[in-house]
Amino acid sequence: MNSPDATDLERELAALKREHSRVLQSGSYQLGRLLVGAGKSPRALLRLPLDLFRLARSRRKVDRPPGPGSPDFEAIRHGWSALADGARSAGEGKMVLLFSGTTYIQGTRGNRPIRQAQALTAHGAFVFFSYHRSRFADGLPVPSTDHLLQSPVDITIQLLSEIAATDLPTCNKLFVISYPYPGIERFVAVFRQQGWTTVYDCRDDWEEFAKVGMARWFDAKVEHQILSEVDVTLCVSRPLVEKMRSLAPSARVELMPNAVEAGFLPDGYLRQPQCQPRRVGYFGHLSSAWFDWDALAQIASNRPDYRFEIIGHSAPQDLALPKNVHLLGPVPWEELHAYAACWSAGIIPFRMGKLADAVDPIKIYEYLAFGLPVVSFRMPQIENYPYTTTVETVDAFCEALDRACATETRRDVIEVFLARNTWDSRAKELLSLPSVKRN
């Protein structure tokens, strides 16, 4: 593995400083200091009610989004002005506002919006990336390139009208809504009137996520309004295409699946699945809202000679799993290849239902890039992917897993599939959407 360069170290140091500052500014830390002080000093104990009142008052101020005149707000406004200047100076520049709903980009791979933004900037596009932050006091990301500006959603919302009206006469302007957060629907018409091509990038069935408590903000009326007003809706799976078309029959709805980076594999990667005992693996989010832990336990019990390596975060704390299931916790993405090289197959044991039916998991492209055959519970979008088997029962999963572990994948077959499904190609598809000229 290559040693980190000075820029990487600077970014890591900046991230540590931001985290340290966040902890010091957090209400829980400040409350803890007051309580510890009160336990050590009678005077502090007598003063505690007044200190608690002052803390509550200061937290109310912190919980307000920064507005015009605040350092964060003006930093983003200045950043937008610089980004627009860059796009104008590029002649026929490409400007993309990506309303993502995800975390900010930290230099590692992430979900669909993050990878889209990275691929778009690699194609020379100027990208305003709106991300979600849990606390208004969290610091802004350190800028990494002149082509990318990252803005927290609480500031983005306040600037949208100003952004839409910015004079970009020679630019192809693209407004991409990646999650239907309430309030964003009010701006679709604003951007369309200013000549932006508007896109709803439908990457999940948010209605089903809301049912399992993972998207409490979801409002079906908001999604329907966005779907009805944007120029085009792009869906990651065929079931999502069908659902969106049923919700708005007159809307333009198209399929745009997920993908993988063209240079995903590290230099010198060599698959060696001859490990004993035979290993199969999974990496990704482990929430019981969609990961079927009961099914995995049954599968592992039925195949005691297999070692199941599960990589990821958010696994439930009260799991009762067979001894051949090994929870490895989070692993840095650049180290995944060391585990996958020893796996005989990749697995996707998601709970079957409408939530999984709408998914096109990014991990399957990565499994295939690693040369792994894949076994998954029912997921319509992936059923025809190469070396992929989808099933509906535990017994069928076990049988398919046996066949997959005995399969020798052909690199040429996988490369033909992946060549059509890179984030680079997805960026080209987005940027090729016709610019809209409106009166």
C-alpha positions as CSV (number, residue, x, y, z in Angstrom):
1,M,0.0,0.0,0.0
2,N,1.3,3.4,-0.9
3,S,2.3,5.8,1.9
4,P,0.0,8.7,2.3
5,D,1.2,12.0,0.8
6,A,1.4,15.3,2.6
7,T,-2.1,16.3,1.3
8,D,-3.7,13.2,2.7
9,L,-2.0,13.8,6.1
10,E,-3.2,17.4,6.1
11,R,-6.8,16.3,5.4
12,E,-6.7,13.7,8.1
13,L,-5.3,16.2,10.5
14,A,-8.0,18.7,9.5
15,A,-10.6,16.1,10.0
16,L,-9.2,15.2,13.5
17,K,-9.2,18.9,14.4
18,R,-12.9,19.3,13.3
19,E,-13.9,16.2,15.3
20,H,-12.0,17.6,18.4
21,S,-13.7,20.9,18.0
22,R,-17.1,19.2,17.5
23,V,-16.7,17.2,20.7
24,L,-15.7,20.3,22.7
25,Q,-18.7,22.2,21.4
26,S,-21.2,19.4,21.9
27,G,-23.9,19.9,24.5
28,S,-23.2,16.4,26.0
29,Y,-19.5,17.3,26.6
30,Q,-20.4,20.7,28.1
31,L,-23.1,19.1,30.3
32,G,-20.7,16.5,31.5
33,R,-18.2,19.1,32.5
34,L,-20.8,20.9,34.5
35,L,-21.9,17.7,36.3
36,V,-18.3,16.6,37.0
37,G,-17.5,20.0,38.3
38,A,-20.6,20.0,40.6
39,G,-19.5,16.7,42.0
40,K,-16.1,18.1,42.9
41,S,-17.0,21.5,44.3
42,P,-19.8,22.6,46.6
43,R,-19.6,26.1,45.1
44,A,-20.1,24.6,41.6
45,L,-22.9,22.5,42.9
46,L,-24.7,25.6,44.2
47,R,-24.2,27.3,40.9
48,L,-25.3,24.3,38.8
49,P,-29.0,25.4,38.2
50,L,-27.8,28.7,36.8
51,D,-25.1,27.0,34.7
52,L,-27.7,24.6,33.3
53,F,-30.0,27.4,32.4
54,R,-27.1,29.2,30.6
55,L,-26.1,26.0,28.8
56,A,-29.7,25.4,27.6
57,R,-29.9,29.0,26.3
58,S,-26.6,28.7,24.4
59,R,-27.7,25.3,22.9
60,R,-30.8,26.9,21.6
61,K,-28.6,29.4,19.7
62,V,-26.4,26.6,18.4
63,D,-29.4,24.7,17.1
64,R,-30.3,27.5,14.7
65,P,-28.9,27.2,11.2
66,P,-26.3,29.8,10.3
67,G,-27.7,32.6,8.3
68,P,-26.4,35.5,6.2
69,G,-23.5,37.2,7.9
70,S,-22.3,34.1,9.7
71,P,-18.9,32.8,8.8
72,D,-20.1,29.4,7.5
73,F,-22.9,31.0,5.4
74,E,-20.6,33.6,3.9
75,A,-17.9,31.0,3.2
76,I,-20.4,29.0,1.2
77,R,-21.7,32.0,-0.6
78,H,-18.2,33.1,-1.5
79,G,-17.4,29.5,-2.6
80,W,-20.4,29.4,-4.9
81,S,-19.3,32.7,-6.5
82,A,-15.9,31.2,-7.1
83,L,-17.4,28.0,-8.5
84,A,-19.6,30.0,-10.9
85,D,-16.6,32.1,-12.0
86,G,-14.7,28.9,-12.8
87,A,-17.6,27.5,-14.8
88,R,-18.0,30.7,-16.8
89,S,-14.3,30.9,-17.5
90,A,-14.4,27.3,-18.9
91,G,-16.5,28.5,-21.8
92,E,-19.1,25.9,-22.3
93,G,-18.7,24.7,-18.7
94,K,-20.9,22.2,-16.9
95,M,-22.4,23.1,-13.6
96,V,-24.1,20.5,-11.4
97,L,-26.0,21.1,-8.2
98,L,-26.3,17.8,-6.5
99,F,-28.7,17.8,-3.6
100,S,-27.4,14.6,-2.0
101,G,-28.8,14.0,1.5
102,T,-25.6,12.0,2.3
103,T,-22.5,12.9,4.3
104,Y,-19.9,15.2,2.9
105,I,-17.2,13.7,0.6
106,Q,-14.1,12.7,2.6
107,G,-11.9,11.3,-0.1
108,T,-13.1,7.7,0.2
109,R,-15.7,5.9,-1.7
110,G,-19.3,6.4,-0.5
111,N,-22.8,6.0,-1.8
112,R,-24.2,6.9,-5.2
113,P,-24.3,10.7,-4.9
114,I,-20.7,10.8,-3.6
115,R,-19.4,8.7,-6.4
116,Q,-21.4,10.6,-9.0
117,A,-19.9,13.9,-7.7
118,Q,-16.4,12.4,-7.9
119,A,-16.9,11.2,-11.5
120,L,-18.5,14.5,-12.6
121,T,-15.6,16.5,-11.3
122,A,-13.2,14.1,-13.0
123,H,-15.0,15.0,-16.3
124,G,-14.4,18.7,-15.7
125,A,-17.8,19.6,-14.3
126,F,-18.2,22.1,-11.5
127,V,-20.2,20.5,-8.7
128,F,-22.0,22.1,-5.8
129,F,-22.5,19.2,-3.5
130,S,-25.2,19.6,-0.8
131,Y,-24.8,17.2,2.1
132,H,-26.5,16.5,5.4
133,R,-25.0,17.3,8.8
134,S,-26.4,16.4,12.2
135,R,-25.4,19.6,14.0
136,F,-25.3,23.1,12.7
137,A,-22.1,23.7,14.7
138,D,-20.2,21.0,12.7
139,G,-17.4,22.7,10.7
140,L,-17.3,22.8,6.9
141,P,-15.2,20.3,4.9
142,V,-11.8,21.4,3.8
143,P,-11.9,22.2,0.1
144,S,-10.1,19.6,-2.0
145,T,-10.5,20.9,-5.6
146,D,-11.6,24.1,-7.4
147,H,-14.3,22.0,-9.2
148,L,-16.1,21.0,-6.0
149,L,-17.9,23.0,-3.3
150,Q,-19.6,21.1,-0.4
151,S,-22.4,22.9,1.4
152,P,-24.5,21.6,4.4
153,V,-28.2,21.4,3.5
154,D,-29.2,24.0,6.1
155,I,-27.1,26.6,4.2
156,T,-27.9,25.2,0.8
157,I,-31.7,25.7,1.2
158,Q,-31.2,29.3,2.0
159,L,-29.1,29.9,-1.1
160,L,-31.0,27.9,-3.7
161,S,-32.9,30.9,-5.2
162,E,-29.7,32.9,-5.5
163,I,-27.9,29.9,-7.1
164,A,-30.7,29.3,-9.6
165,A,-30.6,32.9,-10.7
166,T,-26.8,33.1,-11.1
167,D,-25.8,34.2,-14.6
168,L,-24.2,31.2,-16.3
169,P,-25.0,31.9,-20.0
170,T,-22.7,29.4,-21.6
171,C,-23.0,26.6,-19.1
172,N,-25.0,23.3,-19.2
173,K,-26.7,23.6,-15.9
174,L,-28.0,20.5,-14.1
175,F,-30.0,20.4,-10.8
176,V,-30.0,16.8,-9.4
177,I,-32.2,15.9,-6.5
178,S,-30.9,12.7,-4.9
179,Y,-33.4,12.5,-2.1
180,P,-36.9,14.1,-1.8
181,Y,-36.3,16.1,1.4
182,P,-39.4,18.2,2.3
183,G,-38.8,21.8,1.1
184,I,-36.7,21.0,-1.9
185,E,-39.8,20.5,-4.1
186,R,-40.4,24.2,-3.9
187,F,-37.3,24.9,-6.0
188,V,-37.9,22.6,-9.0
189,A,-39.9,25.2,-10.8
190,V,-37.4,28.0,-9.7
191,F,-34.5,26.1,-11.4
192,R,-36.5,25.2,-14.4
193,Q,-37.5,28.8,-15.0
194,Q,-33.8,29.7,-14.9
195,G,-32.9,27.2,-17.6
196,W,-31.6,24.4,-15.5
197,T,-32.2,20.8,-16.5
198,T,-33.9,19.2,-13.4
199,V,-33.4,15.6,-12.5
200,Y,-34.8,13.4,-9.7
201,D,-32.2,10.7,-9.1
202,C,-34.3,8.0,-7.5
203,R,-31.7,5.8,-5.7
204,D,-33.9,4.0,-3.2
205,D,-37.6,3.3,-2.4
206,W,-37.8,6.0,0.2
207,E,-41.4,5.1,1.1
208,E,-40.2,1.6,2.1
209,F,-37.2,3.0,4.0
210,A,-39.7,5.2,6.0
211,K,-41.7,2.1,7.0
212,V,-38.6,0.6,8.7
213,G,-37.8,3.9,10.4
214,M,-34.8,4.8,8.3
215,A,-36.3,7.9,6.5
216,R,-38.7,9.5,8.9
217,W,-38.6,12.7,6.9
218,F,-40.2,11.1,3.9
219,D,-43.4,12.6,2.5
220,A,-45.1,10.9,-0.4
221,K,-46.6,14.2,-1.6
222,V,-43.2,15.8,-1.8
223,E,-41.8,12.9,-3.9
224,H,-44.8,13.0,-6.2
225,Q,-44.5,16.7,-6.8
226,I,-40.8,16.4,-7.6
227,L,-41.5,13.4,-9.9
228,S,-44.2,15.4,-11.7
229,E,-42.2,18.6,-12.2
230,V,-38.6,17.5,-13.1
231,D,-37.4,17.0,-16.6
232,V,-36.4,13.4,-16.0
233,T,-36.4,10.9,-13.2
234,L,-33.5,8.3,-13.2
235,C,-34.0,5.1,-11.2
236,V,-31.4,2.6,-10.1
237,S,-33.7,-0.5,-10.7
238,R,-36.5,-1.7,-12.9
239,P,-38.9,-2.0,-10.0
240,L,-38.3,1.6,-9.1
241,V,-38.9,2.6,-12.7
242,E,-42.2,0.8,-12.7
243,K,-43.2,2.4,-9.4
244,M,-42.3,5.9,-10.4
245,R,-44.1,5.5,-13.8
246,S,-47.2,4.3,-11.9
247,L,-47.1,7.3,-9.6
248,A,-46.8,9.8,-12.5
249,P,-47.7,8.2,-15.9
250,S,-46.9,11.3,-17.8
251,A,-43.4,11.8,-16.3
252,R,-40.2,10.8,-18.1
253,V,-38.7,8.0,-16.1
254,E,-35.6,6.1,-17.1
255,L,-33.2,3.4,-15.7
256,M,-29.7,4.4,-14.6
257,P,-28.3,1.6,-12.4
258,N,-25.3,1.9,-10.0
259,A,-21.8,1.2,-11.1
260,V,-18.1,0.8,-10.0
261,E,-15.0,2.9,-10.4
262,A,-13.0,2.0,-13.6
263,G,-9.8,1.6,-11.5
264,F,-11.5,-0.2,-8.6
265,L,-9.0,-3.0,-8.3
266,P,-5.6,-2.3,-6.7
267,D,-2.5,-3.0,-8.7
268,G,-1.4,-6.6,-8.3
269,Y,-4.8,-7.9,-7.1
270,L,-4.8,-11.7,-7.2
271,R,-7.8,-13.8,-6.2
272,Q,-6.8,-16.9,-4.2
273,P,-10.0,-18.6,-2.9
274,Q,-8.3,-21.8,-1.9
275,C,-8.3,-20.9,1.8
276,Q,-9.5,-23.6,4.2
277,P,-12.1,-23.5,5.6
278,R,-13.8,-22.2,2.5
279,R,-14.7,-18.5,3.0
280,V,-17.6,-16.4,1.8
281,G,-18.1,-12.8,2.7
282,Y,-20.2,-9.6,2.8
283,F,-19.3,-6.0,3.2
284,G,-21.7,-3.1,3.7
285,H,-24.2,-1.7,6.2
286,L,-25.5,-4.3,8.7
287,S,-28.7,-2.8,10.0
288,S,-31.4,-5.4,10.8
289,A,-33.8,-3.1,8.9
290,W,-32.7,-4.9,5.7
291,F,-29.9,-7.3,6.7
292,D,-31.6,-10.7,7.4
293,W,-29.6,-11.9,10.4
294,D,-31.9,-14.8,11.1
295,A,-31.5,-16.1,7.6
296,L,-27.7,-15.8,7.8
297,A,-27.7,-17.7,11.1
298,Q,-29.6,-20.5,9.4
299,I,-27.4,-20.5,6.3
300,A,-24.3,-20.7,8.5
301,S,-25.7,-23.5,10.6
302,N,-26.5,-25.4,7.4
303,R,-23.0,-24.9,6.1
304,P,-20.8,-25.4,9.2
305,D,-17.7,-26.0,7.1
306,Y,-17.9,-22.5,5.6
307,R,-16.4,-19.5,7.3
308,F,-18.7,-16.4,6.9
309,E,-16.8,-13.1,7.1
310,I,-19.1,-10.1,7.7
311,I,-17.6,-6.7,7.3
312,G,-19.4,-3.5,8.1
313,H,-21.0,-1.3,10.8
314,S,-24.3,-1.0,12.7
315,A,-24.6,-4.7,13.5
316,P,-27.2,-5.3,16.3
317,Q,-25.6,-5.9,19.7
318,D,-27.7,-8.9,20.8
319,L,-26.9,-11.3,17.9
320,A,-26.8,-15.1,18.5
321,L,-24.8,-16.4,15.6
322,P,-23.1,-19.8,14.9
323,K,-19.3,-19.9,15.6
324,N,-18.5,-19.9,11.9
325,V,-19.9,-16.4,11.4
326,H,-17.2,-13.8,12.1
327,L,-18.1,-10.2,12.5
328,L,-15.0,-8.3,11.5
329,G,-16.4,-4.8,12.0
330,P,-15.7,-1.8,9.7
331,V,-12.7,-2.2,7.4
332,P,-11.2,0.7,5.4
333,W,-12.3,0.4,1.8
334,E,-8.8,0.2,0.5
335,E,-8.2,-2.9,2.5
336,L,-11.3,-4.9,1.4
337,H,-9.4,-6.6,-1.5
338,A,-7.3,-8.4,1.1
339,Y,-10.4,-10.2,2.4
340,A,-12.2,-10.6,-0.9
341,A,-9.2,-12.3,-2.5
342,C,-9.7,-15.3,-0.2
343,W,-13.5,-15.5,-0.6
344,S,-15.1,-18.1,-2.7
345,A,-18.3,-16.1,-3.1
346,G,-19.9,-12.8,-2.1
347,I,-23.3,-12.8,-0.4
348,I,-26.2,-10.4,-0.1
349,P,-28.6,-11.8,2.6
350,F,-31.1,-8.9,2.6
351,R,-34.6,-9.2,3.8
352,M,-37.0,-9.9,0.9
353,G,-39.7,-7.4,0.3
354,K,-40.4,-4.1,-1.5
355,L,-37.4,-2.4,0.1
356,A,-34.9,-4.9,-1.3
357,D,-36.8,-5.3,-4.6
358,A,-36.0,-1.7,-5.4
359,V,-32.3,-2.0,-4.7
360,D,-29.3,-2.1,-7.0
361,P,-26.5,-2.6,-4.5
362,I,-23.2,-1.0,-5.3
363,K,-21.5,-3.9,-3.6
364,I,-22.4,-6.4,-6.3
365,Y,-20.4,-4.4,-8.9
366,E,-17.5,-4.5,-6.4
367,Y,-18.0,-8.2,-5.7
368,L,-17.8,-8.9,-9.4
369,A,-14.8,-6.6,-9.8
370,F,-13.1,-8.8,-7.2
371,G,-13.9,-11.9,-9.4
372,L,-16.5,-13.2,-7.0
373,P,-19.7,-15.2,-7.9
374,V,-22.6,-13.8,-5.9
375,V,-25.6,-15.3,-4.1
376,S,-28.4,-13.0,-3.0
377,F,-32.0,-13.2,-1.8
378,R,-34.5,-11.9,-4.3
379,M,-33.5,-8.7,-5.9
380,P,-35.0,-8.2,-9.4
381,Q,-32.5,-5.7,-10.7
382,I,-29.5,-8.0,-10.3
383,E,-31.0,-11.4,-11.3
384,N,-29.4,-11.2,-14.8
385,Y,-26.0,-9.9,-13.7
386,P,-23.1,-12.3,-14.6
387,Y,-22.2,-15.0,-12.0
388,T,-25.2,-13.9,-9.9
389,T,-27.9,-16.1,-8.4
390,T,-31.0,-14.8,-6.6
391,V,-33.1,-17.1,-4.5
392,E,-36.1,-16.9,-2.1
393,T,-35.4,-19.6,0.6
394,V,-32.6,-20.5,2.9
395,D,-32.3,-23.9,1.4
396,A,-32.0,-22.5,-2.1
397,F,-29.5,-20.0,-0.8
398,C,-27.3,-22.8,0.6
399,E,-27.5,-24.8,-2.6
400,A,-26.7,-21.8,-4.7
401,L,-23.8,-21.0,-2.4
402,D,-22.3,-24.5,-3.0
403,R,-22.5,-24.0,-6.7
404,A,-21.1,-20.5,-6.5
405,C,-18.1,-21.6,-4.4
406,A,-17.3,-24.2,-7.1
407,T,-17.5,-21.7,-9.9
408,E,-14.4,-20.3,-11.6
409,T,-15.4,-16.9,-12.9
410,R,-14.0,-15.6,-16.3
411,R,-12.4,-12.2,-16.1
412,D,-13.3,-11.4,-19.7
413,V,-17.0,-11.9,-19.0
414,I,-16.9,-9.7,-15.9
415,E,-14.9,-7.0,-17.7
416,V,-17.5,-6.7,-20.5
417,F,-20.2,-6.2,-17.9
418,L,-18.3,-3.7,-15.8
419,A,-17.1,-1.7,-18.8
420,R,-20.8,-0.7,-19.4
421,N,-21.3,0.1,-15.7
422,T,-18.6,2.5,-14.4
423,W,-19.2,5.8,-12.6
424,D,-17.3,7.4,-15.5
425,S,-20.0,6.2,-17.9
426,R,-22.8,7.3,-15.5
427,A,-21.2,10.8,-15.4
428,K,-21.2,10.9,-19.2
429,E,-24.9,9.9,-19.2
430,L,-25.8,12.7,-16.8
431,L,-23.7,15.3,-18.6
432,S,-25.2,14.3,-21.9
433,L,-28.8,15.1,-20.8
434,P,-29.9,17.9,-23.2
435,S,-29.6,21.4,-21.7
436,V,-33.0,23.0,-21.5
437,K,-33.6,26.3,-23.2
438,R,-36.7,28.0,-21.8
439,N,-38.2,31.4,-22.3
